[in-house]
């Protein structure tokens, strides 16, 4: 089974979420869920996908949660 890890491309490739089983891209919004049932929605764009290592690198625009949008630096 191949599961992906999502990394922020800047700041040394910080791991955002691991073991992604579901990923949906809708414009600048990426919805994802891992095997543990944790879900995240990012306002980001995919920069690169490394299929051999199951890694996805994104340029994060803002993080969206149940408490609204938190701007990234």
C-alpha positions as CSV (number, residue, x, y, z in Angstrom):
1,X,0.0,0.0,0.0
2,X,1.4,3.4,-0.9
3,X,0.5,6.3,1.3
4,X,1.7,9.9,0.7
5,X,3.3,12.4,3.1
6,X,2.6,16.1,2.6
7,X,5.5,18.6,3.1
8,X,5.7,22.3,3.0
9,X,8.2,23.1,0.3
10,X,9.7,26.1,2.1
11,X,11.2,26.0,5.6
12,X,13.3,22.9,4.9
13,X,10.4,20.7,3.8
14,X,8.4,20.7,7.1
15,X,6.1,17.6,7.3
16,X,2.4,18.8,7.4
17,X,0.6,15.4,7.6
18,X,1.7,11.8,7.0
19,X,0.1,8.6,5.7
20,X,-2.4,10.4,3.4
21,X,-4.9,8.0,2.0
22,X,-7.2,10.6,0.4
23,X,-6.3,13.9,-1.4
24,X,-8.6,16.2,-3.4
25,X,-7.5,19.4,-5.2
26,X,-10.1,22.1,-5.9
27,X,-8.4,25.2,-7.2
28,X,-6.1,26.5,-4.4
29,X,-7.7,24.2,-1.8
30,X,-6.3,20.8,-1.0
31,X,-8.3,18.5,1.2
32,X,-6.6,15.4,2.7
33,X,-7.2,12.6,5.2
34,X,-4.8,10.1,6.6
35,X,-5.3,6.5,7.8
36,X,-5.9,7.6,11.4
37,X,-8.9,9.7,10.2
38,X,-7.2,13.1,10.7
39,X,-8.1,15.6,8.1
40,X,-6.7,18.9,7.0
41,X,-7.6,21.5,4.5
42,X,-4.9,23.7,3.1
43,X,-5.1,26.7,0.8
44,X,-2.0,25.7,-1.2
45,X,-0.8,24.6,-4.6
46,X,1.1,21.4,-5.3
47,X,4.7,22.1,-6.3
48,X,6.0,18.6,-6.8
49,X,5.0,15.0,-6.4
50,X,7.7,12.3,-5.9
51,X,5.9,9.1,-6.8
52,X,8.9,6.9,-5.9
53,X,9.0,8.1,-2.3
54,X,5.2,8.9,-2.0
55,X,6.0,12.6,-1.1
56,X,3.9,15.6,-2.1
57,X,5.4,19.1,-1.7
58,X,3.1,22.1,-1.5
59,X,3.5,25.9,-1.4
60,X,1.1,26.8,1.4
61,X,-1.0,29.9,0.9
62,X,-3.0,29.8,4.2
63,X,-4.2,27.1,6.6
64,X,-8.0,26.7,7.0
65,X,-9.5,25.1,10.1
66,X,-12.8,25.1,12.0
67,X,-11.7,28.4,13.6
68,X,-11.2,30.3,10.3
69,X,-8.2,31.0,8.2
70,X,-4.8,31.5,9.7
71,X,-2.3,33.3,7.4
72,X,1.1,31.7,6.9
73,X,4.3,33.7,6.9
